[in-house]
Amino acid sequence: MSLDLPLLREHTPGCQGRIHLNNAGASLVPFPVQQTVLDYLALEQEIGGYEAEEQRAEEMDSVYSSLARLIGAAPQEIAVTQNATRAWDMIFYGLKLRSGDRIVTCRAEYASNYIAFLQRCRQTGAEIVVVDDQPDGTLCCESLARILDERVKLVAINHMPTNSGLIQPAAEIGRVAQEHGAFFLLDACQSVGQIPLDVAELGCDALTSTSRKYLRGPRGVGFLYLKEKHLSYFEPPMLDLHAATWTSSDQYKLREDARRFETYEIFTAGKLGLGAAAEYALEVGLEAGWQRIHRLAETARDSLSQLSGVKVRDPGALRSGIVTFTVEGRDPQEVKAQLRQAGINVWTSTVRSARMDMEARGLSEVVRASIHYYNLEEEVEALVSQVAGMAR
């Protein structure tokens, strides 16, 4: 299984003149995906927004099939939302919680999710339980199994944290959750488009993700998956005339599919772009893409770890395309700025985005270089060379 790198880079004009290693923030959008968005915006300009949506209704509907194929779901289990946070919120805030109920999560949980946990616990009297890590930094599934009882209403983790290359054992977590009848919500923001995913193998009841990261779609759109068996009773926390039908003056009826989690108004061109990005990822090949991402990221880690004064900060046995590191005596923001001047895009992750994990490891901020399949070996070498110059 191989990738057509020249074609992939030809599709990615942003590769010319810069090295983009900020794919965990927002990937460079390939030309076919970008053109899908632009063509639709041009149509809206020409004939009107409602009219364009009506004319392209069949393509709009195909977005659900594309996303379903991407993660091994059924189209009726997919909803398209304004972003990944809204997708996650629609599931999380739709769960019924009361005093004494438990939310189980991991130490590397993302800030937005954990803040939501805190808010609902204050509102309902529920409580948060953080599962112990194994020595390699992944969630300990044996500890998870011991925690799971009738009080646990939710197991919620992010598959790949924002602040390191850690990959959580999501399929094993899903198996344990299923055995104990716990609802499993998987935040797959960094993993969709990066590695092959199948919701049946993952054992998740719900999954949420974004368009803009490794999937290489436009910003301002995301999606969720909810297992079909939950659709009969799972009511979203907010509704509108798209999610439900107003059947009489005092009654409404919910949609029967996952689109009950949507709202009428959305970035329609972005929705088509999301579908195009899913098709593009499937055409490129998820397994081939993942193998290249993994190989390049491990090369970067190996090379950076050999530099005096540089520490790679990625836990886990199997690690993602996110490579985090620090340079002794250099503020991560300074490293980011100098790399930008050299034409290399990276980002930083701070304690504010993953407080428990960062504090436990004695870190306040790290440099984050996130690698995609369209990056070259020479680009990884350029990153290492520039960091070596700062470490001297």
N, C-alpha and C positions, 0 to 999 in steps of 0.2 A: 504494500500500500504506500503510495507516494503522492506528494503534492506537486502541482505545477507552480513552483515559486515565481518564475518570471511572469506568468499570467496573474497570479495573486497580487504581485507588486504593481503590475500594470493597472490592475483594478483599484489600486490604493495610491492615488496621486500624492497623498501626504507623506509617503515614504521618501519622496524626492526632496532633498535638502534638509532632512531632519531624521533623527532616530527616535521613534515613538515607543517609549517603554512605560507608558501610563495607561495600559489597557484595562487595568482594574478600576480606573477612574472612568475613562471613556475611550473606546477603541477608535481607530480611524475607520470611517464608514467606507465600504467598497463602492465603486462607481455604480454597479447595477442597483444597489440598494438606494443610494443617493438619487439616482435617476428616477426610481419609482416615486420617491417623495416629491421631487421637482415636477415631474409630469403631472402628478395629481394636483399640486398647487397651481400649475398653469391652467389645468382644466377648471378648477374653481374660479380662477380669475376670468376665464373665458365665458363660462356659462352660469356660474353661481354655485355656492357651497352646497345647498340642498340638492340642486340638480345634478351636481357632480357625484355626490354620494349615491343618489338614485341610479345614475348611469353605471356606476362601478359597483353596484350592490353585490354582484356575483363574486367579484374579486375580494370585496370586504369579507364576505362569508368564508372565502377560502383561507383567510388568515387563521381561523380556528383549526382547520384541518392541518395546516402547516405546523402550527405550534404543537398540536396533538402528536403529530409524527415525530417532532423533535424530542419529546419526552416520553413517548410510549403511552399516551393517554387517548381518550376519545374526544371528539370535537365539542360535545355537549358538556364536557368537564372543564372547559377553558373559558376564562373571561379576560378581556383586555381592559386595562385600567390606565390612569394617567401616569403612573409610575409604580415602581416596585414597593415603595413604602405604602401607598394607598392599597395595593393588592394585599400586602401583609396585614395592614390594619383591618381591612374588610373581613378577613378570616379571624384574626385575633379578637377584635372587638365584637364579633358575632358570637363568640363562645359565651355561654352562660356561666358566670362565676358567682360564688357566694362565700361567706365566711368559713374558713377552714379548708377550702379547696387549695390545691397546690399547682403551681406552675414550675415545671422542671426544665432547667436549661444548663448551658455549659459556661465555663469560665471565660471563654473567648467570644461570648455573645456580643453582637453589635449594639452600639449605644442606643440607636433609635428603638430597637426592639426592647432593650432592657428598661428604657425610660417608660415605655408603654406598660411593661410588667408592673413597674413601681406605681404608675398612675392607677391601674385597675386594682392593685392590692390595697391602695389607700381607699378607693371607692367601695370595695366589696368586702374587705377583710380576708381576702385570699393571701397566700404567702408564696414566696419564691424559694425554690431549693436548687442550689448549684451543685451539680454532680462533680465528684472528684475527677482529676485527670490521671492518666497513666504517666509513667516517667517520660514518655516521648511527647507529652503534651496533648494527646487526643483524649476524648472523653472515655472514661472507664465504663464499659458496658456492664460489668459485674456489679459495680456500684449503682448503676442505673437500675438494674433488675431488683436490687435490694430496696430501692426507694419506692418503686412503683407499687401503689396500693390503691384502694378505692378513693382516696383523697386526691389523687393526681388527675387533673382534668386536661392537662396539656403537657406534652414534651415538645419544646421549641428550641431548635438550634440553627445556627448558620453553617452551611456545608463547608464553606471556605471563608475564614475570617478576613476582614478588610486589612488587618495589620500584620499578616505573616503568610507564609506559604503552607501553613497547616491545612490538611484535609481531614475533616472528621469522618469516622467510619459510619457514614449515614445508613448504609444498608443494614449493618449490624444493629444500629440504634433502632431502625425501623422494625427489625425482627423482634427485638426485645419489647418494644412498645406494643406491637401487635399481640404478642403472647400475653400481655397484661391488660389489653383492651384500652390502652391510652391513646388519645388523639395526638398524632405526630405532625407538626407543622415544620416544614423544611424551608429555610431561607436559602435559595439557590442563586443569589445575585451574581456571584463570581463563578459558579460552576456551569450554568447554562451557556452553551457555546464553547466552553473550554474542554469539557470531558463528555463522553457519551453518558446519557442519563436515561433511566427507565423507571417510571414511578412505581411499577409493580415490583421491580427488584429492590428499589429503595424502601418500599413499605410505608411510604408517607401517605397520610390522609389528605394533606394539602401541601402545595409547593408554590412559592412565589419567586418572581425574577424580574429583571429589567431588560430593556432593549440595548442600552448604550454600552455595556461592558464587553465581555468576551463574545457576545452574540453579534456585535458590530452593527447594530441598528441605530436609528436616530434617538436623540434624547426626547424626554417628555412622554414616554409610553412604557408600560410594563404589562405583566400578565400574571394570572394565577391559575392553578389547577386545584379542583376539589373533587375528591373521589365521588363517583356517582351515587353511592349508597347514602351519602350525607345530604344530598340535595333535597330530599323530601322533608327535612326538618330544620335545615340550617338557614336561619334568616339573617340577612346582612344587617349591620347596625344602622345603615342609611338606605333609603329607597327613593326612587323617582319614577316617572311615568314610563321609563325604559325598563327598569327592574321589575315593575309591577303594573298591573292594569287596575284602574279605578273602576270597579264593577257596579257600585251603587254609592249613594251619598255617605254610607258608613261602612263600606267594605272595599277591600282590594284583594287581588290575587297575584301571587308571586309568579314570575317566570319559572318554568320547570327545569331550565338548564342553568349552567353556571353564570350565564349572562345577567342573572339577578344581582350579581356583584358589580355590574357596570352602571354607569350613568349615561344619560342621553348624549351629552356633549363630551367630545374627546378630540384630541389632535388626530383628525381623520387621515391626513397624509402620513402621519407618523405610524398610525395603525397599519396602513399598507406597507410602510417601510419595515415595520416589525415582522410582518409576514414574509416580506422579501428577504429579510436577514435570516429568518429561520430556513427558508428554502436554500439560501446561499450556503449556510452552514452544512445543511444536509448534502448539498452537491459537492462541496469541498471534501467532506468526509470527517465526521467527528473523531473517529479513532485515529486517523492519520494526523489530523490537526493536533490532537492531544499528545500523541507520541512526540511530535516535533516540539511542542511547547515544553513538555517535560524535559526533553533532552537539552534544549537550550537553557532552561532555567537551572538545571543541575550543573551545566557547564559554567554558568555565571556564578553559582554558589561556590563551586570548587575553586574557581580562579580568584574570586574575591577573598575567600578564606585563607588563601596563601599570601595575601598582602599584609605586611606588618602594620598593626594599628587598625585593621579593619575586622569587624566581627559580623558574621552572618547571623541573623536573629530568627531563623525559621525553625520552629519545632516540627515534630512529626516524622514518621518513617517514610510515608509517601507524601511528596510535597507538590504544590501547584506551580503555576507560572508566576506567582507573586514571590519576588525575592526581596527580602528586607535586610538592611545592614546599617551599621553605624561606623563612623570614622573617628578615631580617637582625636580629641582636641578640636573637632569640627562640629558645629551645630548642623543638624540635618537640613534646616532651611538654607544654610550657606552652601551645603553640598548640592542641594537641588538647584539653587541659583547658578552655581558655577557650571553644572552640567547643562543647564538651559543655554548658557552662553556658548557652550561647545556644541550646541545643536542636538542635545539629548534630552528628551522629555522624561522626567521621573516625577514622583510625588512624595509626600511624607504622610505617615500615619502617626497620630498623637494619642496620648492617654485618654483624651476625650472620646475617642471612637471605640475603644475597647478597654475600659478602665480596669476591670478585674484582672485581665490577662497581662496588661502592660505593667500594672503595679506589682503583680506577683513575680514578674521577671525583672523588676527594677528598672523599667524603661519609661521614659517620658515621651520620646519621639524617635522614629526610625525613618530612614530613607526607603522608599518603596519603588522598585523597578519591576514592572509587570510585563511579561514577555508574551507575545502572540506568535502564531505559526508563520506570519508573514515577515517576522524579524529574521535577520541574517546572522550567521556566526560572526561575521566581521563587525556587526553592530554590538554584539555582546563583548567582543574584544575591545571595541572603542570605549564602551562603558568602563570596563576593567582598567584600561589604560588611563582614563581620566581620573578615576578614583585613586589609582596608584599615585598619580601626581599630587593629589591632595593629601595622601597619607604620608608623604615623605617629610 
